Amino acid sequence: MVTDAARLDVDHFVPLAEVFDSERTPWSAARREAYANDQDSPDTLIAVTAASNRSKADKDPAEWLPSDAAYHCAYAATWVGTKLRWDLAADEAERDALLGLAEDCPTTVVVYEPAP
């Protein structure tokens, strides 16, 4: 439990660099701003420890997962839901990592609402 707000960061669940690499077609500046400031989804922006945010940086699930393995299923579902919300692609390594996680998460459901 974190009790000192100074130890928290607001993190883009799918990092901005990953979003820009995953655009199916180039986004307008307005679309990028909408993602960067998306407060209509509880998953796009999350509070995390500063240390966790630095550790994840701009990595996708092929390169980084939370240290708590019990959170991997929820993490993968949120990652996929965010990618679907914003119609973002996944590269082969990312896709393979997510499929591997999905094998261990048979009851996990991906929920999302398409971004406006």
Order of alpha helices (4+ residues) and beta strands (2+ residues): beta-alpha-alpha-beta-alpha-alpha-alpha
